[in-house]
Amino acid sequence: MNFMENVNDWEQSLVRKGITLIKFWFSITREKQQLRFRLRQESPLKYWKFSPNDAKVIDKWDLITNYKNQMFNKTSTN
């Protein structure tokens, strides 16, 4: 909440200083993420890329998407 309440003012201060601010958000579908996780777990070369944090978020896609949408709604500016 602290981030969402303060980020717009902080970003605007950067723009006032002459900084060109470009924001990117990279996103994939739930299905694609599940496939990536499964392939990592099954691969003898990539198994190490599957972290304990990955395992924790597999079932939290809807919750994370909700927070992502809140962030966009509260922090998007022209």
C-alpha positions in Angstrom: 0.0 0.0 0.0 2.9 2.4 0.8 4.3 1.8 -2.7 0.9 2.5 -4.4 0.3 5.6 -2.3 3.7 7.1 -3.1 4.9 5.9 -6.5 3.0 8.4 -8.6 4.6 11.4 -6.8 8.0 9.8 -6.9 7.7 9.1 -10.7 6.5 12.6 -11.3 9.5 14.0 -9.5 11.7 12.0 -11.8 9.9 13.4 -14.9 10.2 17.0 -13.5 14.0 16.4 -13.3 14.0 15.6 -17.0 14.1 11.9 -16.8 12.2 10.0 -19.4 10.3 7.3 -17.6 9.2 4.2 -19.5 7.5 1.4 -17.7 7.3 -2.2 -18.9 5.2 -5.1 -17.5 5.9 -8.5 -18.9 3.2 -11.1 -18.3 2.3 -14.6 -19.4 -0.8 -16.6 -19.0 -1.4 -19.0 -16.1 -1.2 -21.9 -18.5 2.1 -20.8 -19.9 3.5 -20.3 -16.4 2.3 -23.8 -15.3 4.0 -25.3 -18.4 7.2 -23.4 -17.7 7.2 -24.7 -14.1 6.5 -28.2 -15.2 9.3 -28.2 -17.8 11.7 -26.8 -15.3 10.9 -29.5 -12.8 11.3 -32.3 -15.4 14.4 -31.0 -17.1 17.8 -32.4 -16.0 19.3 -29.1 -17.3 16.8 -26.6 -15.9 15.5 -28.3 -12.6 17.6 -25.9 -10.6 15.6 -22.9 -12.0 12.5 -24.1 -10.1 12.8 -22.4 -6.7 10.9 -22.8 -3.5 9.2 -19.4 -4.2 7.9 -20.8 -7.5 6.3 -23.6 -5.7 4.6 -21.2 -3.3 3.0 -19.1 -6.0 1.6 -21.8 -8.3 -1.8 -21.8 -6.5 -1.9 -18.0 -6.0 -2.3 -16.9 -9.6 -5.7 -15.3 -8.9 -4.5 -13.4 -5.8 -1.4 -12.1 -7.6 -3.5 -11.1 -10.6 -5.8 -9.2 -8.3 -2.9 -7.3 -6.7 -1.4 -6.6 -10.2 -4.7 -5.1 -11.3 -5.0 -3.0 -8.2 -1.4 -1.7 -8.8 -2.3 -0.8 -12.4 -5.5 1.0 -11.4 -3.8 3.0 -8.7 -0.5 3.8 -10.3 -1.2 4.3 -14.0 -0.7 7.9 -15.2 -0.4 9.7 -18.4 
